[in-house]
Amino acid sequence: MKQLVYHYCSLSTLLNILEHKTIRLSDINKQNDTNESKALLHITRNRAIQIMLSRPGVDSNQTFGGLTYREFIVYLIDKMIEHVKGYKDLMAYIACFSESDDYLAQWRGYADNGRGVAIGFDVETIERLIEQIPDAQLEFRKVHYIDTNKNVMDCDTTQCNLSLNRHAAKLVETLFSYMERNETKQILDGTYLDSQAGHWFIPLLQDSFFYKDDSFAEEDEWRLILKDEIIKSESDWENIYNWKRTGHSIRPAMKRLFPKALEFRVEDNDIVSYMDMDFSDGDYMHNDMIREIVIGPNCRLEEEDVFQLLGHFGFDTADVKIRKSDSSYRI
């Protein structure tokens, strides 16, 4: 049986997806609550403290400005994690999906209070599409949920533990190098972030997008993320993700998948950048991509309307299941 994940959206977004055969990835820094993806940072902080305090030869009686060694280490690590949490300069774009096909919170939050739809995308087809991009710049996987109230050693998956150990070790390595040179002031004031060593956290930040606190577990979320180590405020933007205007690209595979390159829209008194991923490459691709459409509990669309839309925009209606939500949610 095909595994589907559902993108809850408004009717205008449904029209855009069907007409243009695209999935929109938006700037992750503009999400409603960027703190919801900070669970991995929290337990990385705990693991790093654990490593630092267990280092051989540590003089626990040593003091730093009136702080004990332990207090000083915790303070420095907290500063480093605080800098990561507040970092908005990394280029990353996201599209969100859920394994739940008829979930009240999703209808409320992402589908115009149930007046929209949930589009069932085929997981295998998305994976096949993004294989075209080298160097794992596009990543599509299920979100891991972490109980951040547990002891740090109780991380819930092997993958989580591997990520946790790797990122904590890099944090400790960076911190220890500054301590050895008596340059911890750079960590305290954040100026170390301007150095190459100060970018230790980029892989941690990219990885953290796939981990959330287990209070969000009912979402059963999957995320499709375009992650790049491009820094927004430093890069030569005239030549990056700009082939729509310049006509050339040093990344031909990216140009095929994102033919319009980087674009912008106005939203909630802000300007949000986004990239539309094209899945129109041949009938097999777009017909395999969308497998189901669930009509929201407050949507006036009929099943016949959706069949008409699909046929009009070139989809094989025989392969798409259309049904109405079973939710009793009404507004």
N, C-alpha and C positions, 0 to 999 in steps of 0.2 A: 504494500500500500504506500502511496506517495505521502511523504511528510510535508505538511503545509504549515506556514506561519502567516499570521494575519496582520495586515496593516490597516488600522482604523483611521478613517479620514472623512472629510466633508465631501459633499457631492461635487463641488468644484474641483477638488483634488482628484476624485474618481475620473471626471471628464478629462483632466489633464493627463493622467496616467494612461487612459485608454487611447486618447487621440495621438499622443506623442510617443507612447510606449517607452516611458521613462520612469525611473525611481529617483526621487529627489533626496539628496544628502545635504543637510544643512549644517552650518557652523555649530559644532558641539558646544562652544563657549556661550552660545546664545540660547541654550536650553533653559526651560523654566526653572529647573533646580539642578544646577551642576553639582551640588553637594551630595546628591543621591548616589553618585558614582565614586565616592571617596572611601569606601569600605576597605579597599586594598591598601590605601595610604595609612589608614588607622592601624591595621595589624602589622604593616611593614614597620611603622614607628615602634610598636611594641617589641617586635623581633629584633630590631636594631639596638634598642636599649638593652635587651637581654644579651646580645653578642658583646656589646661594649663593656658591660659590667662583668662579664665572665672572662675577659681577656687576661692572659697570664701577666703577672708583674704589676697589676693595678694596685696603687696605694690608696685604699679606701679612706684613709685618714687625711689625705691631701685636700686642701681647700682652695677655692678659686673665688676671690672677691666676696668672701663670706659664705659661699655655697660649698657644701660637701661635694666630693667627686661625683657621687650619684646624682645629686641635684643639678650639678653643672652639665653632666652628660644629657640628662632628661631635658634640660632647658635648651641646649644646643640642637638636639634632635627635633624637639618641638618646633624650633625656629625653622629648621630645614623643611619639615613637613608643611608648616604654615606657608612657606614660600611656594611650595608645589601647589597647594590648594588654591592660592591666589593667582597662579600663572595663567594668563589668557592669551599668550603670544604664539602658541603652537597651532599650526594648521591641522585641523582634524574635522572631518565631516561625517554625519551620522544619519542613518535611516533606522527606524525602530519597528519591530514586529513582535507579535505575541503568539504563543502556541494556543492560547484560548480564543475560540472562535465566536464567543457570545458573552463577553465579560462586562459587567455593568460599569466598573470604573473606567474601562477603556472607551465605552460608549460616551460616558460623561466627559471625559477629559480630552479625547482626541477625535471624536466623530460627531462634533457639533451637537452635543447633548442627545445623541441617538438619532439625529436627523440625517446622518451620513451612512456609510457602509463599512464593512470589514472585507478587505480583499485578500483572498487566500493565495499566497505565492508558493510555488514549488521550491523547496529547499535545494534539491539537487540541481535544478536549472540555474538558480542564482549562483551556486558553487561553480557550475560549469562556465558560467559567464565570466566570473571574476578570475578564473584561472588564466585568462589572457594577460593579466597584469603581473609583471615580474616583481620580485623582491617583496612579496606579501604586503604591498601598499594598501591593498583592499583586503579586509578581513571580515568574515561573516561567521558568527558563532553564537551559541547560547550564553546568556549571562550567568555567571556563578553568583550564588547568594551565600553570604558569610554572616555567621552569628558573631558580631563584633564584641559581644558581651562575654564570650567564652575566653578561656585561657588561650593565648596566642598559638599554643601548640596544637589546638584542636581545629585548625583550618580544615575545611570539609572535603577537599578533593586533592588528589595527587598533583594535578596541574596547579592548583592554588598554592600548595606547599612549595613547588618548584619555583613559581614566580616570586613567592614571598621570600624564600632564601636568597634568590639571586638579587632582588632589589634591596633587601636589607644589607647584604654583603657589600653592595656598591655604595650605599649610604655610609656604612661604617668606614669603608676604605677612604671615601672622600673626607669624612669628618676627621679621621685619624691623621690624614696628611696635613690638614690645616692645623690640627693641634700640635703636631710635631714641629711645625714651622712657627708656632706661636702667632698664627694669623686667624684666630677664631673671631676676631672683630669683624672680619669680612663676612663670616657666616651670620653674625648677629645683625649686621646692617644690610645684608642681602647683596652686597657688591660682588661677592664671589660668583653670583649667577652670570656675570658678564664674561667670565673666563670659560675656557673649554672644559675645565674640571667642573665648573658650576652647572654644566648640562648633564650631570650624572642621572638626573631624574627623568629625562625625556622618555626612555623606555618604560619606566614606572608609570608615568602619566598616561602613556598610550595603552598600557596593559590595564590600568585602573578603569578604563571605560567599559571593561567587560566584567566588572565585579561590583555588586551592590549589597547593601545591608539586607539581611533576610526578612526584614519587615516589608520588603517589596516583592517577596517570593511569589505571591499570587499572580503577579504580572506574567510569569513564564516568558520572559522577554528574550528575544534574539536581537542582535545589533549588527548592522552592516556599516563598517567604518572605513573611510579613506583616511589613512594616517600617513603623514609626511613629516619629516624633520625640518621642514621649512619654517622659519620664524617670520611672523607677519611683519614686524617692524624693521627687519633687517634685510629682507630679500629684495632682489631686483624684479619687482612685480611686472615690469613691462614685458619680461620674457618668460614668465611662469604662469601656467594655466591660462594663457591669454591668446591661444591660437585662433579663436574666433575673430580676433582683430588683426593679429599679425600674419595669420595664414600659415605659420610654420610651427613645428613642435619638435623638441628633442626627445619626446616621449610618444612615439607613434601609437603604441598600444593604448595609452591613456587617451589620446586624441580620438581613437575609434570608439572607445567606451563613453567618453564625455565630449561629444562633438561640439557642444556649445561652450565648453570650458567653464571658467568661473563667471557667475552672474550674481546680481544683487537684487534684493527686494526690500521694500519698506514694511515694517511690521512692529506694531506696538511702540511707536515713537522711537524706533531703532532701525538701523540698516543691517540686514542679515545677508551674508554671502552664502551661496549654495552651488551645487553642481548636480546636473541631471544625468543619471546613468542610463544609457540607451540600451534597450533590449529588443530592438526592432530588426536585428540581423537575421533575416530569413524567417519564413513562416514557422519553422519548427521551434524557433526560440521564443517568439512571443506567444505562440499557442501553448507551449509547454509551461510558460511562466505563470500565468494566472489560471488557477484551477477551480476557484470558488469565489462567489460574492455573496456576502450575508447582508441583507437589507436591514438597516437599523430600526429599533423599536418605535421611533418617532418619525421615520422617513415615509414620505408619501409615494415613493416609487413602487411600482408593481413589478412582478417578475418579468412580465412581458416587455416592460420598458427597458430592463437591463439586457434582455435578449436582443432587442432592437439596437441598443448602443453597441454591444459587442459585435454584432453583424456589420453594423455601419463602419466600424473602425477596423474591420478585417480579421476579427478573431473567429475561430471555429467554435460556434456555440455548442456543438455536440460534446465538447470536452470540458465545458465549464458548468459546474453545479451552481444553481441560483436558488436561494431560499430566504425566508424572512426570519428575523430574530425571534427566539422564544421568550425573550425578556419581557417582563411586565412593566418595565420602566416607562413612565409617561411624564411629559411636562405640560 
